[in-house]
Structure formats: C-alpha cells, structure tokens
Amino acid sequence: MNQSVTPLNIDLVLELWSKTYNPEGSPDWSHIFPYYHQDIVFQDSIQKVEGFTDFEAMCMRLTKRCRSLHMQLSNVNQKGNVISMEWVMTMSFKKSPTTPLYGSTFLTLNEEGLIIRQRDYYDLWGDIFNYVPHWNKMYRKIMKKYFG
C-alpha cells in the first residue's frame, strides 16, 4: 500500500467510489486500497474485520460472488475527520436476482487522511426479503412485533 496519497475529502471520495463499482461486471477496489491504513477496522451488519490484509480478502470474496455491483452515492458530507455517505448498492449475485441495498457509511480518517475505521450500516435481510414472495410480509411483521 502506498501511504503517500492525497488525504481523502468529499470530492475524492465521490471520484474514487464511482470508479469502484461496476454495473456491468465485478467491482475493483485496487484504486481505493491505498487510502486504507494497515490497521483498518471495518464493521458492517455481518462482520468485523481488522487489518488491511483481512479487509482486502473480504473485498476479494465479494468480488468473486458478484456478477455485478453498482453503488449510487448521495449526501456525502465531511465533519472533522469523518466522511459520511448514503448509498444504494445494487448487487447481482451468480444465483440470485439483482438486489438493491440501502445504507450509509462512515469513514474515519487518521491524521494522515487515511481510512482507519469504516462502519457500514444497512438492513441486509430487510432489503433482500423485500424481493422474496411471502417472506417480505412475514419479515416486516416480525420486525414490527419485536422492534416496532
């Protein structure tokens, strides 16, 4: 990893992330990897990954699973050392229909402007079950009963 990159800002995030996701093929993270610190901590609804080697491996697993992956960003903001963004990620896996996921990401930058922490928030099952007959209503009913 090249540690001598321009510190991230809103414009650079918009530029780099727009090149990462490909609606016609697998995603490519190679151009954003240099912006991640060796000690990156990534966490989402499914997993927590610590260290760049494990983070890169996680990205490569997703690349192998997806026929295509597209991300549309909105509301990209920066406050201090945190860049936040909302997104719609549309994924097409090898054996399932195209599925949009709605979420947000918070990138915490260190003093060098590298990503030291990434936290993604999304409702994986809710977004997937929206497209599965019978499960969509049952899932929402269960969520409302226990959490609503």
CORFEN-V878489 format. One record per residue. N is the residue number from 1. OMEGA is omega as a letter, one per 20 degrees, with the letter a starting at -180 (* if undefined). Layout:
N_OMEGA ; N_OMEGA
//
This chain:
1_r ; 2_a ; 3_a ; 4_r ; 5_r ; 6_r ; 7_a ; 8_r ; 9_a ; 10_a ; 11_r ; 12_r ; 13_r ; 14_r ; 15_a ; 16_a ; 17_r ; 18_r ; 19_a ; 20_a ; 21_a ; 22_r ; 23_a ; 24_a ; 25_a ; 26_r ; 27_r ; 28_a ; 29_a ; 30_a ; 31_r ; 32_r ; 33_r ; 34_a ; 35_r ; 36_r ; 37_r ; 38_a ; 39_a ; 40_r ; 41_r ; 42_r ; 43_r ; 44_a ; 45_a ; 46_a ; 47_r ; 48_a ; 49_r ; 50_r ; 51_a ; 52_a ; 53_r ; 54_r ; 55_r ; 56_r ; 57_r ; 58_r ; 59_a ; 60_r ; 61_r ; 62_r ; 63_a ; 64_a ; 65_a ; 66_r ; 67_r ; 68_r ; 69_a ; 70_r ; 71_r ; 72_a ; 73_r ; 74_r ; 75_r ; 76_a ; 77_r ; 78_r ; 79_a ; 80_a ; 81_a ; 82_r ; 83_r ; 84_r ; 85_r ; 86_a ; 87_r ; 88_r ; 89_r ; 90_a ; 91_r ; 92_r ; 93_a ; 94_a ; 95_r ; 96_r ; 97_r ; 98_a ; 99_r ; 100_r ; 101_a ; 102_a ; 103_r ; 104_a ; 105_r ; 106_r ; 107_r ; 108_a ; 109_r ; 110_a ; 111_r ; 112_a ; 113_r ; 114_a ; 115_r ; 116_r ; 117_r ; 118_r ; 119_r ; 120_r ; 121_r ; 122_r ; 123_a ; 124_a ; 125_r ; 126_a ; 127_r ; 128_a ; 129_r ; 130_a ; 131_r ; 132_a ; 133_r ; 134_r ; 135_a ; 136_r ; 137_a ; 138_a ; 139_a ; 140_r ; 141_r ; 142_a ; 143_a ; 144_a ; 145_a ; 146_a ; 147_a ; 148_*
//
